[in-house]
Amino acid sequence: MSAIPAILTQRLWFPDPRLALKNDDDGLLAVLGDLSVDRLLLAYRSGIFPWSVDPITWWSPDPRGIFEMTHFHTPRSLVRTLRKNVFEVTRNKAFRQVMNGCANRSGAWIGPEFIEAYMRLHEAGHAHSVECWQNGELVGGIYGVTVGGLFAGESMFHSVSDASKVALHHRVQHRVQLEFTFFDIQMVTPVTSQLGAVEISREEYLTRLEDAVELHCVF
């Protein structure tokens, strides 16, 4: 097991994610490098994601949080909200606005460098958003990265109750329709746990990821 994180240069590579640190820095694999489109895509294909910019850090935690596509749980309160049809749901209509909404949450780690990096991914067709609108105002959303049959959910926000959950529910249903097979959420939170998120080992994650990224799925 690696004792210190790898130091990246401009060369496009990552160490084996199985070498990520344990204990206090659980999942920390490497530092530095850049947030170019090519490096970000290589990271997601390899089971790795960035989590800070000063310095840039790269992570692959064990265990890993995911949604099993056939086990997404819709609580009764969310079912009632969906039936009321109080939100207009769109896709890829306000990607930057969704990222800004996620960045403005208390304790958020998303800074300007992240927003610009993921905007480049979005413009390249690899980062996507689902938006919830109410009376013409953006009130919630989720964004993430697609590689093959993988959707890596990065963050979500809401300013009106249930808006982010509606966006997440829509994303799951849309994924099923388009035959995406793998929904990564990095780590399970109290909110995602209520919706059926589970943890799997990093080894299982990497095995399933290897198959998922070879699929051809269009958002």
Residue pairs with C-beta under 8 A, 6 or more apart in sequence:
1 19
1 21
1 22
2 15
2 19
2 20
2 21
2 29
4 21
5 21
5 25
5 28
5 29
5 30
5 31
5 57
5 58
6 14
6 15
6 19
6 29
6 30
6 31
7 30
7 31
7 32
8 14
8 30
8 31
8 32
8 33
8 56
8 58
9 32
9 33
10 33
10 34
12 38
12 39
12 42
13 42
14 29
14 30
14 42
14 43
14 46
14 48
14 58
15 29
15 30
17 29
17 46
17 47
17 48
17 60
17 202
17 206
18 60
18 202
18 203
18 206
19 29
20 26
20 27
20 28
20 29
20 59
20 60
20 61
20 62
20 202
21 27
21 28
21 29
22 62
26 61
26 62
27 59
27 60
27 61
27 62
28 57
28 58
28 59
29 48
29 58
29 59
29 60
30 48
30 57
30 58
31 55
31 56
31 57
31 58
32 55
32 56
33 39
33 56
33 58
34 56
35 50
35 53
35 56
35 113
35 114
35 117
36 117
36 120
37 120
37 121
37 124
37 126
40 50
40 117
40 118
40 121
40 126
40 145
41 121
41 126
41 147
43 49
43 50
43 58
44 145
44 147
44 150
44 152
44 213
45 147
45 209
45 213
46 60
47 60
47 64
47 202
47 205
47 206
47 209
48 58
48 59
48 60
49 58
49 59
49 60
49 152
49 154
49 186
50 56
50 57
50 58
50 59
50 114
51 57
51 58
51 59
51 109
52 109
53 111
53 113
53 114
59 186
60 202
61 186
61 187
61 202
62 201
62 202
62 203
63 199
63 200
63 201
63 202
63 205
64 184
64 186
64 187
64 199
64 200
64 201
64 202
64 205
65 184
65 185
65 186
65 187
65 188
65 189
65 192
65 197
65 198
65 199
66 182
66 183
66 184
66 185
66 197
66 198
66 199
66 200
66 205
67 172
67 183
67 185
67 192
67 195
67 196
67 197
67 198
68 183
68 196
68 198
69 172
69 175
69 176
69 180
69 181
69 183
71 196
71 198
72 169
72 172
72 195
72 196
73 194
73 195
73 196
74 82
74 169
74 195
75 194
75 195
77 162
78 162
78 165
78 166
78 169
81 87
81 162
81 165
81 166
82 166
82 169
86 134
87 132
87 133
87 134
87 139
87 140
87 160
87 163
87 166
88 132
88 133
88 134
89 130
89 131
89 132
89 133
89 166
89 167
89 170
90 130
90 131
90 133
91 128
91 129
91 130
91 131
91 174
91 219
92 122
92 128
92 129
92 219
93 129
93 131
94 129
94 131
94 138
94 141
95 118
95 119
95 122
95 127
95 128
95 129
95 143
96 115
96 119
97 131
97 138
97 141
98 129
98 130
98 131
98 138
98 141
98 142
98 143
98 157
99 110
99 114
99 115
99 118
99 119
99 129
99 143
99 155
100 115
101 138
101 140
101 141
101 157
101 159
102 108
102 110
102 141
102 143
102 154
102 155
102 156
102 157
103 110
103 111
103 114
103 115
104 157
105 155
105 157
108 155
110 155
118 127
118 143
118 145
118 154
119 127
121 127
121 145
122 128
122 129
125 219
126 145
126 146
126 147
127 143
127 144
127 145
127 146
128 143
128 144
128 145
128 146
128 151
128 219
129 141
129 142
129 143
130 141
130 142
130 143
130 167
130 168
130 170
130 171
130 174
131 138
131 140
131 141
131 167
132 138
132 139
132 140
132 141
132 158
132 160
132 163
132 164
132 166
132 167
133 139
134 160
134 163
139 158
139 159
139 160
139 163
140 156
140 157
140 158
140 159
140 160
140 162
140 163
140 164
140 166
140 167
141 156
141 157
141 163
141 164
141 167
142 153
142 155
142 156
142 164
142 167
142 168
142 171
143 153
143 154
143 155
143 156
144 151
144 152
144 153
144 154
144 171
145 151
145 152
145 154
146 152
146 180
146 217
146 219
147 213
148 212
148 213
148 214
148 215
148 216
148 217
149 179
149 180
149 181
149 182
149 211
149 212
149 213
149 214
149 215
149 217
150 180
150 181
150 182
150 184
150 209
150 212
150 213
151 171
151 175
151 180
151 182
151 183
151 184
152 184
152 186
153 168
153 171
153 183
153 184
153 185
153 186
156 164
156 167
156 168
157 164
158 164
158 165
164 191
165 191
165 195
168 195
169 195
171 183
172 183
175 183
178 217
178 218
178 219
179 215
179 217
180 215
180 217
181 208
181 211
181 212
181 215
182 208
182 209
182 212
184 205
184 209
185 192
185 197
188 197
188 198
188 199
189 197
200 208
